[in-house]
Amino acid sequence: MGKTKTLMMLALLLLSAAPAAAKDGFYVGAGTLFNNIRGDTTAPESFEAGNGPALFGGLGFYGNFAIEAGVWKSKHPAKPGGSANDLEAGTLDLKILFPIHESHIEPFVLLGAGSYTIEQGRFTEHGKGGRIGVGIDIYLFPDIALSVGFAQSHITFRSNTADPDANITSMQYSISYHFE
């Protein structure tokens, strides 16, 4: 009964949301993301996918574009015999919005780059790489949007002996406030 009531309340909230128009101007947001790391820099069998907080801010213009900067950190617990990992990132993205006429839902595409740091036990590696992503903004109120997005990052880490690569698949849930 509790799940049904929660789903009904969420559906009512989404259906009663104000129609959106991609907003120009400054916005800020916070959320949580889930990361899955694969590649040369890690042993996939030694740690789990991780999650952590995300903060971001952006500037929308022309109703279809935004420049968005974000920072986030995810913790990846160790499997037996492995070591835990922490992944930190700072990203800068171009967010291309596709507003749907008289709708409170706006699909988007992200194109950007980031700077990443991964800590495994006593070792720290720094890297840079590009990202691409997709998602939707759902305006619950005229100035408040709920976002769900997926991104793929390809990173090259710099080290003394080799330049290992990693691929990060991220799923992010966030809420943002758009200033007038």
Residue frames relative to the residue before (quaternion, step in Angstrom):
aa qw qx qy qz dx dy dz
M 1.0000 0.0000 0.0000 0.0000 0.00 0.00 0.00
G 0.6467 0.5432 -0.3229 0.4272 3.61 0.96 -0.81
K 0.6606 0.4989 -0.3114 0.4666 3.61 0.96 -0.84
T 0.6446 0.5258 -0.3193 0.4539 3.57 0.94 -0.84
K 0.6597 0.5033 -0.3037 0.4682 3.58 0.91 -0.89
T 0.6513 0.5115 -0.3113 0.4661 3.60 0.97 -0.84
L 0.6661 0.4956 -0.3018 0.4687 3.60 0.92 -0.89
M 0.6412 0.5143 -0.3281 0.4655 3.60 0.99 -0.75
M 0.6570 0.5005 -0.3139 0.4684 3.60 0.97 -0.83
L 0.6406 0.5138 -0.3204 0.4722 3.60 1.00 -0.78
A 0.6523 0.5061 -0.3125 0.4698 3.60 0.93 -0.86
L 0.6464 0.5093 -0.3177 0.4710 3.60 0.97 -0.82
L 0.6467 0.5166 -0.3158 0.4639 3.59 0.97 -0.83
L 0.6801 0.4849 -0.2901 0.4671 3.59 0.92 -0.89
L 0.6781 0.4915 -0.2921 0.4618 3.59 0.97 -0.81
S 0.7084 0.4371 -0.2645 0.4870 3.58 1.11 -0.59
A 0.4273 0.7191 -0.4563 0.3034 3.59 1.27 -0.01
A 0.5460 -0.6264 0.4548 0.3204 3.53 -1.16 0.66
P 0.5471 -0.5873 0.4649 0.3737 3.59 -1.10 0.64
A 0.3501 -0.7639 0.5112 0.1804 3.56 -0.95 0.86
A 0.0360 -0.6960 0.7119 0.0861 3.42 -1.38 0.35
A 0.5033 -0.6582 0.4464 0.3379 3.55 -0.64 1.08
K 0.3234 -0.7994 0.4862 0.1414 3.52 -0.69 1.11
D 0.3386 -0.6724 0.6178 0.2272 3.47 -1.20 0.71
G 0.6565 0.5228 -0.3703 0.3981 3.55 -1.14 0.52
F 0.7149 -0.4886 0.3456 0.3615 3.48 -1.45 0.04
Y 0.0368 0.7756 -0.6301 0.0086 3.58 -1.16 0.67
V 0.1539 -0.7574 0.6282 0.0897 3.54 -1.29 0.51
G 0.0218 0.8182 -0.5739 0.0253 3.55 -1.15 0.50
A 0.1628 -0.7510 0.6319 0.1012 3.50 -1.39 0.23
G 0.1186 0.8001 -0.5818 0.0855 3.52 -1.16 0.54
T 0.4276 -0.6452 0.5508 0.3122 3.47 -1.31 -0.46
L 0.0925 -0.7985 0.5916 0.0614 3.55 -1.09 0.63
F 0.2875 -0.7222 0.6121 0.1450 3.49 -1.33 0.53
N 0.0934 -0.8200 0.5647 0.0027 3.59 -0.73 1.10
N 0.1123 -0.7377 0.6622 0.0687 3.49 -1.19 0.75
I 0.1370 -0.8111 0.5674 0.0364 3.60 -0.57 1.18
R 0.0635 0.7685 -0.6343 0.0553 3.55 -0.97 0.93
G 0.5026 0.6664 -0.4696 0.2879 3.57 -1.17 0.49
D 0.7764 -0.3810 0.2662 0.4257 3.52 -1.39 -0.14
T 0.6582 0.5683 -0.3148 0.3805 3.58 1.05 -0.72
T 0.7870 0.2387 -0.1157 0.5569 3.58 1.19 -0.40
A 0.3815 -0.6581 0.5838 0.2838 3.52 -1.31 0.24
P 0.3844 -0.7795 0.4369 0.2318 3.62 -0.21 1.24
E 0.6583 0.5157 -0.3248 0.4419 3.58 1.09 -0.58
S 0.6626 0.5531 -0.3064 0.4013 3.62 1.22 -0.25
F 0.8076 0.1510 -0.1014 0.5609 3.63 1.15 -0.21
E 0.4920 -0.6594 0.5006 0.2693 3.51 -1.32 0.44
A 0.6048 -0.4639 0.4654 0.4499 3.54 -1.34 0.06
G 0.2009 -0.8126 0.5402 0.0863 3.59 -1.08 0.64
N 0.2282 -0.7552 0.5966 0.1476 3.51 -1.35 0.15
G 0.1019 0.7949 -0.5942 0.0690 3.52 -1.32 0.27
P 0.6629 -0.5252 0.3675 0.3868 3.55 -1.33 0.06
A 0.1221 -0.7650 0.6281 0.0731 3.53 -1.32 0.49
L 0.0811 -0.7573 0.6466 0.0424 3.56 -1.10 0.80
F 0.0686 0.8067 -0.5844 0.0545 3.57 -1.03 0.72
G 0.0806 -0.7612 0.6409 0.0569 3.50 -1.34 0.32
G 0.0195 -0.8241 0.5659 -0.0117 3.53 -1.11 0.57
L 0.2766 -0.7147 0.6154 0.1842 3.47 -1.41 0.11
G 0.1951 -0.7974 0.5653 0.0802 3.55 -0.57 1.22
F 0.0328 0.7936 -0.6070 0.0274 3.56 -1.13 0.70
Y 0.8367 0.1851 -0.1937 0.4776 3.54 -1.25 0.71
G 0.5682 -0.6450 0.3676 0.3548 3.61 1.18 0.32
N 0.7700 0.3348 -0.1941 0.5072 3.60 1.22 -0.18
F 0.7576 0.3232 -0.1766 0.5389 3.60 1.25 -0.15
A 0.0195 0.7619 -0.6471 -0.0198 3.52 -1.29 0.46
I 0.2682 -0.6822 0.6494 0.2025 3.52 -1.27 0.56
E 0.0344 -0.8299 0.5548 -0.0478 3.57 -0.62 1.15
A 0.1266 -0.7681 0.6254 0.0541 3.56 -0.97 0.95
G 0.0058 0.8221 -0.5685 0.0299 3.56 -0.96 0.81
V 0.1350 -0.7379 0.6510 0.1164 3.53 -1.33 0.37
W 0.0976 0.7952 -0.5943 0.0707 3.55 -1.05 0.73
K 0.1384 -0.7632 0.6267 0.0748 3.51 -1.33 0.38
S 0.0374 -0.7888 0.6130 0.0265 3.56 -0.93 0.86
K 0.2805 -0.7364 0.5981 0.1461 3.53 -1.15 0.79
H 0.1452 -0.7965 0.5865 0.0254 3.54 -0.91 1.02
P 0.3060 -0.7863 0.5060 0.1793 3.59 -0.30 1.23
A 0.4997 -0.6601 0.4838 0.2836 3.55 -1.19 0.62
K 0.3642 -0.6470 0.6168 0.2615 3.50 -1.26 0.56
P 0.6789 -0.4585 0.3327 0.4671 3.63 -1.14 0.26
G 0.8029 0.2488 -0.2122 0.4984 3.57 -0.85 1.01
G 0.6880 0.4517 -0.2852 0.4912 3.61 1.23 -0.13
S 0.3980 -0.6822 0.5393 0.2920 3.54 -1.29 -0.17
A 0.5544 -0.6150 0.4492 0.3355 3.55 -1.15 0.64
N 0.2129 -0.7655 0.5967 0.1127 3.56 -1.21 0.57
D 0.1348 -0.7235 0.6661 0.1209 3.52 -1.27 0.56
L 0.1014 -0.7827 0.6130 0.0351 3.54 -0.95 0.93
E 0.0495 -0.7860 0.6162 -0.0071 3.57 -0.80 1.07
A 0.0028 -0.8109 0.5850 -0.0159 3.57 -1.10 0.68
G 0.1318 -0.7052 0.6867 0.1169 3.45 -1.39 0.46
T 0.0482 -0.8339 0.5494 -0.0201 3.60 -0.65 1.06
L 0.1129 -0.7431 0.6544 0.0829 3.52 -1.31 0.46
D 0.0027 0.8369 -0.5415 0.0799 3.56 -0.56 1.21
L 0.3160 -0.6418 0.6514 0.2528 3.49 -1.37 0.41
K 0.1501 -0.7840 0.6002 0.0516 3.57 -0.69 1.13
I 0.1229 -0.7898 0.6000 0.0319 3.56 -0.60 1.19
L 0.1830 -0.8144 0.5483 0.0510 3.57 -0.54 1.25
F 0.1666 -0.7614 0.6210 0.0834 3.53 -1.19 0.69
P 0.1376 -0.8317 0.5327 0.0747 3.61 0.34 1.23
I 0.2763 -0.7306 0.6045 0.1564 3.53 -1.05 0.86
H 0.5235 -0.6738 0.4271 0.2991 3.57 -0.73 1.11
E 0.8606 -0.0089 -0.0579 0.5058 3.57 -0.90 1.09
S 0.5489 0.5712 -0.4137 0.4487 3.55 1.01 0.86
H 0.3897 -0.7045 0.5374 0.2510 3.55 -1.20 0.48
I 0.6180 0.5112 -0.3352 0.4944 3.57 1.31 0.22
E 0.0232 -0.7974 0.6026 -0.0241 3.58 -0.90 0.99
P 0.2749 -0.7467 0.5818 0.1683 3.60 -0.53 1.12
F 0.0455 -0.7991 0.5985 0.0338 3.57 -1.22 0.49
V 0.2392 -0.7097 0.6427 0.1614 3.50 -1.43 0.34
L 0.1954 -0.7670 0.6018 0.1070 3.59 -1.05 0.81
L 0.0025 0.7465 -0.6654 -0.0005 3.54 -1.12 0.81
G 0.2953 0.7901 -0.4933 0.2124 3.59 -0.62 0.98
A 0.3652 -0.6886 0.5791 0.2389 3.49 -1.37 -0.41
G 0.0954 -0.8081 0.5793 0.0482 3.53 -1.25 0.36
S 0.3211 -0.6764 0.6252 0.2203 3.47 -1.43 0.26
Y 0.0924 -0.8375 0.5379 -0.0275 3.58 -0.67 1.13
T 0.0851 -0.7557 0.6469 0.0570 3.54 -1.23 0.63
I 0.0601 -0.7815 0.6207 0.0183 3.54 -0.86 0.99
E 0.1412 -0.7755 0.6128 0.0566 3.55 -0.96 0.96
Q 0.0065 -0.7704 0.6361 -0.0429 3.54 -0.80 1.12
G 0.8119 -0.0958 0.0301 0.5751 3.55 -0.35 1.22
R 0.7944 -0.2354 0.2011 0.5226 3.58 -0.65 -1.13
F 0.6180 0.5592 -0.3398 0.4358 3.61 1.26 -0.01
T 0.0956 -0.7762 0.6224 0.0312 3.54 -1.06 0.86
E 0.0545 -0.7831 0.6194 0.0134 3.55 -0.96 0.94
H 0.2023 -0.7641 0.6030 0.1074 3.56 -1.08 0.80
G 0.0577 0.8141 -0.5751 0.0565 3.55 -1.00 0.79
K 0.2485 -0.7302 0.6155 0.1619 3.50 -1.39 0.20
G 0.1612 0.8079 -0.5584 0.0976 3.53 -1.15 0.51
G 0.5516 -0.6168 0.4658 0.3135 3.51 -1.35 0.23
R 0.1451 -0.7788 0.6037 0.0888 3.54 -1.29 0.41
I 0.0530 -0.7477 0.6606 0.0426 3.49 -1.30 0.52
G 0.0729 0.8234 -0.5572 0.0790 3.57 -0.97 0.77
V 0.2043 -0.7393 0.6267 0.1375 3.53 -1.39 0.19
G 0.1723 0.7915 -0.5784 0.0963 3.55 -1.22 0.40
I 0.3311 -0.7078 0.5730 0.2469 3.53 -1.34 -0.28
D 0.2427 -0.6973 0.6525 0.1706 3.50 -1.26 0.67
I 0.1048 -0.7724 0.6249 0.0425 3.56 -0.91 0.96
Y 0.2573 -0.7828 0.5499 0.1363 3.58 -0.47 1.21
L 0.2421 -0.7786 0.5687 0.1089 3.55 -0.51 1.24
F 0.7458 0.0449 0.0006 0.6647 3.54 1.22 -0.73
P 0.7060 -0.4792 0.2785 0.4409 3.64 -1.12 0.34
D 0.7911 0.2948 -0.1637 0.5104 3.64 1.02 -0.65
I 0.7040 0.4248 -0.2502 0.5113 3.62 1.26 -0.07
A 0.0338 -0.8100 0.5848 -0.0277 3.54 -0.77 1.11
L 0.2801 -0.6961 0.6394 0.1676 3.51 -1.21 0.75
S 0.0872 -0.8119 0.5766 0.0262 3.60 -0.83 0.94
V 0.0668 -0.7369 0.6714 0.0419 3.49 -1.24 0.70
G 0.1253 0.8226 -0.5426 0.1146 3.57 -0.70 1.02
F 0.2272 -0.7300 0.6298 0.1372 3.50 -1.36 0.46
A 0.0011 -0.7988 0.6014 -0.0134 3.59 -1.00 0.79
Q 0.1972 -0.7392 0.6324 0.1213 3.52 -1.24 0.60
S 0.0788 -0.7938 0.6030 0.0113 3.59 -0.79 1.06
H 0.1354 -0.7549 0.6360 0.0861 3.55 -1.06 0.81
I 0.0465 -0.8359 0.5442 -0.0546 3.56 -0.44 1.27
T 0.1704 -0.7250 0.6548 0.1287 3.52 -1.19 0.70
F 0.2152 -0.7755 0.5856 0.0967 3.55 -0.69 1.15
R 0.3227 -0.7413 0.5589 0.1841 3.58 -1.04 0.78
S 0.0961 0.7774 -0.6174 0.0720 3.56 -0.88 0.94
N 0.6945 -0.4988 0.3286 0.4012 3.59 -1.28 0.19
T 0.7841 0.3604 -0.1765 0.4735 3.58 0.94 -0.83
A 0.8057 -0.0011 0.0412 0.5909 3.61 1.05 -0.65
D 0.3587 -0.6908 0.5734 0.2554 3.55 -1.32 0.09
P 0.1080 -0.8377 0.5325 0.0548 3.61 0.25 1.23
D 0.3118 -0.7366 0.5750 0.1720 3.54 -1.19 0.67
A 0.0603 -0.7749 0.6274 0.0479 3.53 -1.25 0.49
N 0.2013 -0.7297 0.6381 0.1412 3.53 -1.25 0.55
I 0.1060 -0.7881 0.6054 0.0328 3.53 -0.88 1.00
T 0.1364 -0.7524 0.6404 0.0718 3.54 -0.86 1.00
S 0.0730 -0.8215 0.5652 -0.0194 3.56 -0.66 1.17
M 0.0859 -0.7297 0.6746 0.0717 3.52 -1.22 0.67
Q 0.0440 -0.8270 0.5597 -0.0293 3.58 -0.72 1.09
Y 0.1299 -0.7305 0.6672 0.0651 3.51 -1.17 0.85
S 0.1425 0.8077 -0.5599 0.1176 3.59 -0.76 0.96
I 0.2375 -0.7176 0.6310 0.1747 3.48 -1.39 0.21
S 0.0854 -0.8154 0.5724 0.0147 3.56 -0.95 0.87
Y 0.2660 -0.7298 0.6092 0.1598 3.51 -1.28 0.56
H 0.2009 -0.7844 0.5819 0.0759 3.57 -0.79 1.10
F 0.3266 -0.7595 0.5363 0.1699 3.56 -0.65 1.18
E 0.5251 -0.6357 0.4690 0.3164 3.58 -1.15 0.61
